[in-house]
């Protein structure tokens, strides 16, 4: 991948410095390249005097050597001339007479200098494998002359919507009982955020055969399959049956101790008759309610896509600490995800049934009530994961 | 912008619901649509008996009315039939005999039901102006049938690199004193992260006339201009002169009380001879050291690009709290930005001169020592902004 297109891509191999970086000893200040020993003991009262024998130009090799008693004028970033081991800042010098400076502070060897291999030694790893490339990583690669980088392909994530009531978002007039497919657009965005390549599989009716055929057709071209699977008991069962029919390893679990999101299906399919676990295509059956589906997909789907995409460690998520505005009840043995608004350090829970999208759009983020808790008291300091 | 391409784009107008959402009263559970009054007093010991007069199918208008003493079978998400004002969960019912159910818990009116306008009333604002669109916002727009959305154009940000020592990143063999342009790639990435459209202006030599000509040529096609401006006193002055020559309003400030990043230039140019402030093109002259440049650009450049791009409130940044591992000194009257590694809740500062990129690539994030502080003590709890 060319560097200009590599932001947030995941490296598929470690990158090493092809040569030392920056590659030559550089000045970190405007001043004079000197032998440090020539400045020992220098002070305002008893300056040292040095003869200026030349000047270093930016981008050019020094054409002068620093010898005992001499100094060479240096711009910040210029190459340290042979013989010099330090740079005196211009602020600690003055022109005593044309061609001679006085130095009023001593410098130690190495002061004012970046070593030729201080950013990286030759062969040193500058970017690890499985790294999600950040802006500064691109800077380091550019500095090293690495302008193309091997990255993992984006996992192809096929997104299906199911339900006889679900119609495409561009349906202008709804018939009674119909709803537009809200989940697929948001899932595609979350897939992209996790580094995946979303592919719309379309809307499949509540016909077990139709779903199985659609899933089977998508299996070979997908790295992950996501189904927003209908929330009624009947459609949940049909989804599970269609997924199971795709073959081993099969369904891992059907139902999670999480609210919202309980009717979540996790499976792995299409590994072949003797395919071991881990060789098939992960399938996630999400609850039919858009809000439940998006909550579960953030917690389970996005980390899965990052893993499939070669990412060694998930990038940090925005979060903030806040004080809970009111008591929150919760059943033990279940993880509760609660949307909140955050203002002035106070987190105010938003309530509403799982079907309501407005709870998600009004929220700044969410907090989690752990499985073992029976709730949280008003005034508790909570960690809110913010929706970016 | 079509919805599928609108993630993270900034809305240019508020979006209102064209009709009530979800548009019809829906069941939130599998169960039976009833008149709530028919269930009052029902208990395990004394169930209520109701006659099942039909079933609602997903995506279809109910073809039956609920009357006193009757119930209609409901899937989750189905349309509530006329006459019903609540849905009893299937768990609180049992088939007493074919065509008759017993109800063992009372329901209140509205229970098990989402109102037709509970997600949004007709004309209600569902997405504000100046909003950076998040995945759930796309879901809400899709639910409302809004499949194209007016968004602000991405601000065009032209990025110049200056310096006789700077060569393109694809230069395989460096001559003595040369360095590859590391900053431009990272700046382009930060511009994209802030919602801008980066354009490479190229590398301009340390010739005042050349920089002025290049800036002037970019002025009309740019919403913001960024220059990584050389770190030596001479090149800093040349940059300031070239920017000033572009005309009023002119240079706002040259030098910031921040470390690293002191030699930062902020200007506004090309508003015309009588152009008032605010009508020209913002110009940011960054320090020549890549690390200083990237630190300053995060703090000043990215918020500026968001503002120019119409964003009403910046999206949240990832951050974490950590305990500082060691004392950090700082001069008062200056904001210090210190890169840190974070592990196990401990923030360990990384040191190195401004020229070192490896400090940025090794860092997990940064902390800031405020202007008024003389430093931070080991053990202080600090807020670390994480590099995503």
Contacts between the chains, C-beta under 8 A, distances in Angstrom:
chain1	res1	chain2	res2	distance
A	3	B	169	6.8
A	3	B	185	5.4
A	4	B	185	7.0
A	4	B	188	6.7
A	7	B	189	4.5
A	7	B	192	6.5
A	7	B	193	7.8
A	21	B	357	7.8
A	21	B	358	7.9
A	22	B	179	5.7
A	22	B	355	7.2
A	23	B	174	5.7
A	23	B	179	7.4
A	24	B	176	6.0
A	24	B	177	6.6
A	26	B	355	6.5
A	28	B	353	4.7
A	28	B	354	7.1
A	28	B	355	5.9
A	30	B	232	5.3
A	30	B	233	5.1
A	56	B	177	7.8
A	57	B	164	7.1
A	57	B	177	7.8
A	58	B	163	6.0
A	58	B	164	4.5
A	58	B	165	4.3
A	58	B	177	7.0
A	58	B	206	6.4
A	58	B	230	7.8
A	58	B	232	7.1
A	58	B	235	7.6
A	59	B	163	7.0
A	59	B	164	3.9
A	59	B	165	3.4
A	59	B	166	7.4
A	59	B	167	8.0
A	59	B	175	7.8
A	59	B	177	5.0
A	59	B	178	5.5
A	60	B	164	7.5
A	60	B	165	8.0
A	60	B	176	7.4
A	60	B	177	5.0
A	61	B	175	7.0
A	61	B	176	3.4
A	61	B	177	5.4
A	62	B	176	7.8
A	62	B	177	7.6
A	75	B	232	3.6
A	75	B	233	7.9
A	75	B	234	6.6
A	75	B	235	7.6
A	76	B	231	4.1
A	76	B	232	4.3
A	76	B	233	8.0
A	76	B	288	7.0
A	76	B	289	7.9
A	77	B	163	7.5
A	77	B	165	6.2
A	77	B	179	7.4
A	77	B	230	7.9
A	77	B	231	5.8
A	77	B	232	6.7
A	77	B	288	6.5
A	77	B	289	7.7
A	77	B	355	7.0
A	78	B	165	7.7
A	78	B	177	6.9
A	78	B	232	7.7
A	79	B	176	5.9
A	79	B	177	4.2
A	90	B	233	7.7
A	114	B	353	5.8
A	114	B	355	5.2
A	114	B	356	6.9
A	118	B	352	7.6
A	118	B	356	6.4
A	118	B	358	7.9
A	119	B	355	7.8
A	119	B	356	5.3
A	119	B	357	5.6
A	119	B	358	4.8
A	120	B	358	6.1
A	126	B	358	7.4
A	126	B	361	6.7
A	127	B	361	7.1
A	134	B	189	7.6
A	134	B	387	5.3
A	134	B	388	7.0
A	135	B	185	8.0
A	135	B	186	4.2
A	135	B	187	7.7
A	135	B	189	3.7
A	135	B	190	4.9
A	135	B	193	7.0
A	135	B	294	6.8
A	136	B	186	5.6
A	136	B	294	6.0
A	136	B	357	6.8
A	136	B	360	3.9
A	136	B	361	5.4
A	136	B	363	7.9
A	136	B	387	6.9
A	137	B	361	5.7
A	138	B	185	4.3
A	138	B	186	5.2
A	138	B	188	8.0
A	138	B	189	5.5
A	139	B	182	4.2
A	139	B	183	6.3
A	139	B	185	5.9
A	139	B	186	3.7
A	139	B	290	5.4
A	139	B	294	6.8
A	139	B	357	5.5
A	139	B	360	7.1
A	139	B	361	7.8
A	140	B	182	7.0
A	140	B	357	4.9
A	140	B	358	7.1
A	140	B	360	7.6
A	140	B	361	4.8
A	141	B	169	7.8
A	141	B	185	7.4
A	142	B	169	3.8
A	142	B	180	5.8
A	142	B	181	6.4
A	142	B	182	4.6
A	142	B	184	7.5
A	142	B	185	4.4
A	142	B	186	7.6
A	143	B	169	7.6
A	143	B	179	7.1
A	143	B	180	5.4
A	143	B	182	3.8
A	143	B	290	7.3
A	143	B	357	5.7
A	144	B	180	7.6
A	145	B	169	6.2
A	145	B	170	6.9
A	145	B	171	6.5
A	145	B	172	6.1
A	145	B	174	8.0
A	145	B	180	5.7
A	147	B	169	5.2
A	147	B	170	4.7
A	163	B	58	6.0
A	163	B	59	7.0
A	163	B	77	7.5
A	164	B	57	7.1
A	164	B	58	4.5
A	164	B	59	3.9
A	164	B	60	7.5
A	165	B	58	4.3
A	165	B	59	3.4
A	165	B	77	6.1
A	165	B	78	7.7
A	166	B	59	7.4
A	167	B	59	8.0
A	169	B	3	6.8
A	169	B	141	7.8
A	169	B	142	3.8
A	169	B	143	7.6
A	169	B	145	6.2
A	169	B	147	5.2
A	170	B	145	6.9
A	170	B	147	4.7
A	171	B	145	6.5
A	172	B	145	6.1
A	174	B	23	5.7
A	174	B	145	7.9
A	175	B	59	7.8
A	175	B	61	7.0
A	176	B	24	6.0
A	176	B	60	7.4
A	176	B	61	3.5
A	176	B	62	7.8
A	176	B	79	5.9
A	177	B	24	6.6
A	177	B	56	7.8
A	177	B	57	7.8
A	177	B	58	7.0
A	177	B	59	5.1
A	177	B	60	5.0
A	177	B	61	5.5
A	177	B	62	7.6
A	177	B	78	6.9
A	177	B	79	4.1
A	178	B	59	5.5
A	179	B	22	5.7
A	179	B	23	7.4
A	179	B	77	7.4
A	179	B	143	7.1
A	180	B	142	5.8
A	180	B	143	5.4
A	180	B	144	7.6
A	180	B	145	5.7
A	181	B	142	6.4
A	182	B	139	4.2
A	182	B	140	7.0
A	182	B	142	4.6
A	182	B	143	3.8
A	183	B	139	6.3
A	184	B	142	7.5
A	185	B	3	5.4
A	185	B	4	7.0
A	185	B	135	8.0
A	185	B	138	4.3
A	185	B	139	5.9
A	185	B	141	7.4
A	185	B	142	4.4
A	186	B	135	4.2
A	186	B	136	5.6
A	186	B	138	5.2
A	186	B	139	3.7
A	186	B	142	7.6
A	187	B	135	7.7
A	188	B	4	6.6
A	188	B	138	8.0
A	189	B	7	4.5
A	189	B	134	7.6
A	189	B	135	3.7
A	189	B	138	5.5
A	190	B	135	4.9
A	192	B	7	6.4
A	193	B	7	7.8
A	193	B	135	7.0
A	206	B	58	6.5
A	230	B	58	7.8
A	230	B	77	7.9
A	231	B	76	4.1
A	231	B	77	5.8
A	232	B	30	5.3
A	232	B	58	7.1
A	232	B	75	3.6
A	232	B	76	4.3
A	232	B	77	6.7
A	232	B	78	7.7
A	233	B	30	5.2
A	233	B	75	7.9
A	233	B	76	7.9
A	233	B	90	7.7
A	234	B	75	6.6
A	235	B	58	7.6
A	235	B	75	7.6
A	288	B	76	7.0
A	288	B	77	6.4
A	289	B	76	7.9
A	289	B	77	7.7
A	290	B	139	5.4
A	290	B	143	7.3
A	294	B	135	6.8
A	294	B	136	6.0
A	294	B	139	6.7
A	315	B	318	7.6
A	315	B	388	5.1
A	316	B	318	3.9
A	316	B	320	7.0
A	316	B	364	7.7
A	316	B	365	7.7
A	316	B	386	4.0
A	316	B	387	7.9
A	316	B	388	5.8
A	317	B	318	5.7
A	318	B	315	7.6
A	318	B	316	3.9
A	318	B	317	5.7
A	318	B	318	4.6
A	318	B	319	6.9
A	319	B	318	7.0
A	319	B	319	6.8
A	319	B	320	7.3
A	320	B	316	7.0
A	320	B	319	7.3
A	321	B	321	7.0
A	352	B	118	7.6
A	353	B	28	4.7
A	353	B	114	5.9
A	354	B	28	7.2
A	355	B	22	7.2
A	355	B	26	6.5
A	355	B	28	5.9
A	355	B	77	7.1
A	355	B	114	5.2
A	355	B	119	7.8
A	356	B	114	6.9
A	356	B	118	6.4
A	356	B	119	5.3
A	357	B	21	7.8
A	357	B	119	5.6
A	357	B	136	6.8
A	357	B	139	5.5
A	357	B	140	4.9
A	357	B	143	5.7
A	358	B	21	8.0
A	358	B	118	8.0
A	358	B	119	4.8
A	358	B	120	6.1
A	358	B	126	7.4
A	358	B	140	7.1
A	360	B	136	3.9
A	360	B	139	7.1
A	360	B	140	7.6
A	361	B	126	6.7
A	361	B	127	7.1
A	361	B	136	5.4
A	361	B	137	5.7
A	361	B	139	7.9
A	361	B	140	4.8
A	363	B	136	7.9
A	364	B	316	7.7
A	365	B	316	7.7
A	386	B	316	4.0
A	387	B	134	5.4
A	387	B	136	6.9
A	387	B	316	7.9
A	388	B	134	7.0
A	388	B	315	5.1
A	388	B	316	5.8
